[in-house]
Amino acid sequence: MTKAYFNAKAAIWDKVIAEKNRDKLQKLADSLGIASGSTVLDVGTGTGVFVPFLLTKIGSSGRLVCLDFAEEMLKKARAKNFEGNIEYICADITSTQLDDATFDSIVCYSSFPHFQDKPKALREINRMLKKGGVLSICHSSSRNSINDIHRKLPEVCHDLIPDEKEMLQLLSEAGFGNIRIYDDADSYVASARKPG
């Protein structure tokens, strides 16, 4: 149901649903600590709303892999012809077949609530991160705002950001350490590091 929902919404996503405040998106990207030259996986790329902001962080020597399970969303992202070392992969995060220890940073912008098997997704993310690599789960609104929006939409009413206790447990059980959760009116960021 979720994949069909996102494919159906792809045509109107940027106009109706996506965050349009570029300053907010840039500030969010700046807060993730992504170094120039990094290899980054963007999980749930969608129409590529966050891609230009990730590209500013990795620079010309970095590499960005854009992953989404909804082919229509990924087509919209690809059609924007972003400049940089970018690869697009249509797959579910729980079955990517990407290599172990590939990424310096993995970002889930506005996508984590929609992971149907969050523990399995987090284990896969941990597997694909290099030692010392960082996972950032982020949104350009607060947890409560995101959850309130989702609860009103029948197709995604169960796709929620877990509370702090559950998020800490999910990340810890997936093998992450140095877990930090930041939640205010403008943004939500849960960051965690794969032990080095």
BAGUDO-943234 format. One record per residue (C-alpha): residue in three letters; y, x, z. Coordinates in pm, 1 decimal. Last residue first. Layout:
{type->ALA&y->Y&x->X&z->Z}
...
# end
This chain:
{type->GLY&y->218.9&x->3465.2&z->1510.7}
{type->PRO&y->188.6&x->3113.0&z->1654.3}
{type->LYS&y->275.1&x->2839.8&z->1403.8}
{type->ARG&y->621.3&x->2718.4&z->1500.8}
{type->ALA&y->748.7&x->2367.7&z->1570.5}
{type->SER&y->1063.0&x->2173.5&z->1485.4}
{type->ALA&y->1132.5&x->1804.9&z->1545.6}
{type->VAL&y->1470.0&x->1709.6&z->1402.5}
{type->TYR&y->1641.9&x->1370.4&z->1415.9}
{type->SER&y->1993.9&x->1319.2&z->1287.8}
{type->ASP&y->2333.5&x->1155.9&z->1311.1}
{type->ALA&y->2306.2&x->936.1&z->1622.9}
{type->ASP&y->2113.0&x->1198.9&z->1820.0}
{type->ASP&y->1758.4&x->1333.8&z->1840.6}
{type->TYR&y->1652.3&x->1695.7&z->1880.5}
{type->ILE&y->1289.0&x->1782.9&z->1945.0}
{type->ARG&y->1173.9&x->2139.6&z->2000.5}
{type->ILE&y->818.7&x->2275.8&z->1987.3}
{type->ASN&y->769.9&x->2651.0&z->2042.8}
{type->GLY&y->399.3&x->2608.8&z->1969.5}
{type->PHE&y->186.9&x->2445.5&z->1702.0}
{type->GLY&y->-192.3&x->2419.4&z->1691.2}
{type->ALA&y->-239.9&x->2062.2&z->1564.7}
{type->GLU&y->-297.1&x->1949.5&z->1925.2}
{type->SER&y->49.9&x->2078.8&z->2018.2}
{type->LEU&y->219.3&x->1899.2&z->1730.1}
{type->LEU&y->54.2&x->1564.8&z->1803.9}
{type->GLN&y->110.6&x->1600.2&z->2180.8}
{type->LEU&y->480.2&x->1683.4&z->2144.8}
{type->MET&y->519.5&x->1392.4&z->1902.2}
{type->GLU&y->345.7&x->1155.9&z->2144.5}
{type->LYS&y->573.1&x->1254.8&z->2434.1}
{type->GLU&y->887.2&x->1242.0&z->2218.8}
{type->ASP&y->822.5&x->896.3&z->2076.2}
{type->PRO&y->644.9&x->872.6&z->1742.3}
{type->ILE&y->850.5&x->825.2&z->1423.9}
{type->LEU&y->730.3&x->499.3&z->1270.8}
{type->ASP&y->540.1&x->375.9&z->966.4}
{type->HIS&y->395.5&x->50.6&z->1108.5}
{type->CYS&y->657.6&x->-173.2&z->944.0}
{type->VAL&y->622.9&x->12.8&z->612.2}
{type->GLU&y->526.3&x->-267.1&z->369.2}
{type->PRO&y->661.5&x->-545.0&z->594.8}
{type->LEU&y->1012.2&x->-395.7&z->610.5}
{type->LYS&y->1204.4&x->-486.7&z->927.9}
{type->ARG&y->1006.1&x->-241.6&z->1145.4}
{type->HIS&y->1099.9&x->39.2&z->905.7}
{type->ILE&y->1475.2&x->-5.1&z->957.5}
{type->ASP&y->1439.0&x->-16.5&z->1337.8}
{type->ASN&y->1217.5&x->294.1&z->1332.7}
{type->ILE&y->1473.6&x->492.6&z->1133.4}
{type->SER&y->1762.0&x->386.2&z->1359.6}
{type->ASN&y->1563.9&x->456.4&z->1678.9}
{type->ARG&y->1461.9&x->804.3&z->1560.4}
{type->SER&y->1823.2&x->889.1&z->1479.4}
{type->SER&y->1952.9&x->928.5&z->1124.7}
{type->SER&y->1952.5&x->1206.7&z->863.1}
{type->HIS&y->1582.8&x->1267.4&z->922.6}
{type->CYS&y->1379.1&x->1577.9&z->995.5}
{type->ILE&y->1031.0&x->1712.5&z->1060.6}
{type->SER&y->1066.3&x->2090.2&z->1043.5}
{type->LEU&y->755.8&x->2310.5&z->1045.0}
{type->VAL&y->812.6&x->2681.8&z->1099.4}
{type->GLY&y->613.5&x->2988.5&z->1002.8}
{type->GLY&y->527.0&x->3252.5&z->1264.2}
{type->LYS&y->186.7&x->3302.1&z->1106.9}
{type->LYS&y->212.8&x->3168.3&z->750.7}
{type->LEU&y->202.9&x->2792.6&z->710.5}
{type->MET&y->-65.6&x->2626.7&z->496.6}
{type->ARG&y->-312.8&x->2575.7&z->781.7}
{type->ASN&y->-43.5&x->2433.5&z->1012.2}
{type->ILE&y->55.5&x->2183.1&z->743.5}
{type->GLU&y->-308.7&x->2081.0&z->701.7}
{type->ARG&y->-346.2&x->2032.5&z->1078.2}
{type->LEU&y->-23.4&x->1829.2&z->1079.0}
{type->ALA&y->-148.9&x->1601.8&z->800.6}
{type->LYS&y->-480.5&x->1548.1&z->982.5}
{type->PRO&y->-303.0&x->1448.7&z->1304.6}
{type->LYS&y->-57.0&x->1222.5&z->1115.3}
{type->ASP&y->-315.6&x->1021.1&z->923.3}
{type->GLN&y->-107.5&x->757.0&z->741.7}
{type->PHE&y->186.0&x->990.9&z->686.2}
{type->HIS&y->473.4&x->747.4&z->623.0}
{type->PRO&y->656.8&x->829.1&z->945.9}
{type->PHE&y->667.6&x->1197.5&z->835.7}
{type->SER&y->861.3&x->1140.5&z->511.6}
{type->SER&y->1236.5&x->1136.3&z->570.1}
{type->TYR&y->1254.0&x->1515.8&z->528.5}
{type->CYS&y->921.4&x->1684.8&z->601.3}
{type->VAL&y->992.5&x->2057.3&z->566.3}
{type->ILE&y->742.2&x->2342.4&z->564.2}
{type->SER&y->867.4&x->2697.2&z->615.7}
{type->ASP&y->734.2&x->3045.3&z->552.4}
{type->PHE&y->462.7&x->2903.3&z->328.6}
{type->THR&y->130.9&x->3029.7&z->189.9}
{type->ALA&y->-87.4&x->3084.7&z->497.5}
{type->ASP&y->-390.2&x->2903.1&z->353.7}
{type->ASP&y->-390.5&x->2805.1&z->-12.5}
{type->LEU&y->-295.4&x->2464.6&z->-154.5}
{type->GLN&y->-581.5&x->2216.4&z->-198.6}
{type->THR&y->-331.1&x->1935.4&z->-132.3}
{type->SER&y->-559.2&x->1692.6&z->52.6}
{type->THR&y->-391.4&x->1564.9&z->371.9}
{type->ILE&y->-42.0&x->1603.6&z->227.6}
{type->ASP&y->-130.2&x->1361.7&z->-53.2}
{type->ALA&y->-85.0&x->1499.4&z->-401.6}
{type->CYS&y->156.1&x->1514.8&z->-696.6}
{type->ILE&y->275.7&x->1874.7&z->-712.0}
{type->TYR&y->613.1&x->1992.6&z->-843.0}
{type->GLU&y->704.3&x->2363.6&z->-860.6}
{type->ILE&y->1053.5&x->2504.8&z->-822.7}
{type->ASN&y->1198.4&x->2855.6&z->-867.7}
{type->GLY&y->1556.4&x->2745.0&z->-922.4}
{type->GLU&y->1771.4&x->2498.8&z->-1111.0}
{type->PHE&y->1712.8&x->2130.2&z->-1043.5}
{type->ASN&y->1633.2&x->1934.9&z->-1358.1}
{type->LYS&y->1708.0&x->1588.7&z->-1214.2}
{type->ALA&y->1411.3&x->1455.9&z->-1415.0}
{type->ARG&y->1171.5&x->1639.0&z->-1178.8}
{type->ALA&y->1294.7&x->1436.9&z->-880.6}
{type->LYS&y->1264.7&x->1105.4&z->-1064.9}
{type->LYS&y->913.3&x->1197.9&z->-1184.6}
{type->LEU&y->822.0&x->1281.6&z->-821.9}
{type->MET&y->917.4&x->931.1&z->-711.6}
{type->GLU&y->708.7&x->779.3&z->-991.6}
{type->GLU&y->409.3&x->998.1&z->-903.4}
{type->ALA&y->395.0&x->884.8&z->-540.7}
{type->PHE&y->185.7&x->1140.0&z->-346.6}
{type->ASP&y->473.5&x->1384.1&z->-311.4}
{type->LEU&y->500.3&x->1763.2&z->-294.0}
{type->CYS&y->790.9&x->1983.5&z->-399.8}
{type->VAL&y->716.5&x->2357.0&z->-382.6}
{type->LEU&y->1028.2&x->2568.9&z->-341.0}
{type->ARG&y->1038.1&x->2944.5&z->-399.2}
{type->GLY&y->1304.2&x->3188.9&z->-284.9}
{type->SER&y->1475.5&x->3476.0&z->-468.6}
{type->SER&y->1756.5&x->3262.3&z->-613.8}
{type->GLY&y->1856.4&x->3119.3&z->-277.2}
{type->ILE&y->1624.2&x->2974.8&z->-12.6}
{type->LYS&y->1898.5&x->2788.2&z->177.7}
{type->THR&y->2098.0&x->2646.5&z->-114.1}
{type->LEU&y->1767.6&x->2532.8&z->-269.5}
{type->LEU&y->1686.3&x->2332.6&z->42.8}
{type->PHE&y->2013.6&x->2144.3&z->2.7}
{type->PRO&y->1948.5&x->2075.2&z->-364.4}
{type->VAL&y->1598.5&x->1941.7&z->-279.0}
{type->PHE&y->1697.4&x->1692.8&z->-5.9}
{type->VAL&y->1737.1&x->1386.2&z->-231.5}
{type->GLY&y->1452.1&x->1494.1&z->-461.1}
{type->THR&y->1335.7&x->1149.5&z->-570.3}
{type->GLY&y->1054.4&x->1156.8&z->-313.9}
{type->THR&y->1001.8&x->1509.8&z->-184.3}
{type->GLY&y->740.6&x->1391.0&z->62.6}
{type->VAL&y->648.9&x->1736.3&z->186.8}
{type->ASP&y->895.9&x->2007.7&z->83.5}
{type->LEU&y->702.1&x->2336.0&z->95.9}
{type->VAL&y->915.9&x->2648.2&z->130.2}
{type->THR&y->870.5&x->3012.5&z->28.8}
{type->SER&y->1164.7&x->3196.2&z->180.3}
{type->GLY&y->1401.7&x->3426.4&z->-8.7}
{type->SER&y->1704.3&x->3323.9&z->198.4}
{type->ALA&y->1596.1&x->3217.9&z->545.5}
{type->ILE&y->1536.7&x->2858.9&z->655.3}
{type->GLY&y->1681.1&x->2803.7&z->1003.6}
{type->LEU&y->1650.1&x->2424.2&z->995.5}
{type->SER&y->2005.6&x->2348.4&z->1112.5}
{type->ASP&y->2162.3&x->2440.6&z->776.7}
{type->ALA&y->1950.0&x->2176.3&z->601.9}
{type->LEU&y->2080.1&x->1910.6&z->843.2}
{type->LYS&y->2439.2&x->2025.2&z->794.9}
{type->GLN&y->2389.1&x->2008.4&z->417.1}
{type->LEU&y->2245.3&x->1655.9&z->443.1}
{type->LYS&y->2533.6&x->1537.1&z->663.3}
{type->ASP&y->2789.9&x->1689.4&z->429.1}
{type->ARG&y->2618.7&x->1524.1&z->132.2}
{type->ASN&y->2645.1&x->1174.7&z->280.6}
{type->LYS&y->2444.9&x->969.0&z->30.3}
{type->GLU&y->2120.0&x->914.0&z->222.7}
{type->ALA&y->1873.2&x->737.3&z->-5.8}
{type->ILE&y->1805.9&x->362.3&z->4.5}
{type->VAL&y->2000.5&x->165.5&z->-255.3}
{type->LYS&y->2125.3&x->388.6&z->-534.5}
{type->ASP&y->1887.0&x->683.8&z->-498.8}
{type->TRP&y->1579.8&x->465.3&z->-439.6}
{type->ILE&y->1634.9&x->211.3&z->-718.4}
{type->ALA&y->1386.5&x->335.3&z->-980.1}
{type->ALA&y->1149.2&x->488.0&z->-722.7}
{type->LYS&y->1103.6&x->165.2&z->-523.4}
{type->ALA&y->784.8&x->49.5&z->-701.4}
{type->ASN&y->628.1&x->395.7&z->-675.8}
{type->PHE&y->719.9&x->404.8&z->-307.6}
{type->TYR&y->558.1&x->68.0&z->-231.6}
{type->ALA&y->247.2&x->147.9&z->-438.1}
{type->LYS&y->200.2&x->467.2&z->-233.4}
{type->THR&y->248.5&x->274.1&z->91.7}
{type->MET&y->0.0&x->0.0&z->0.0}
# end
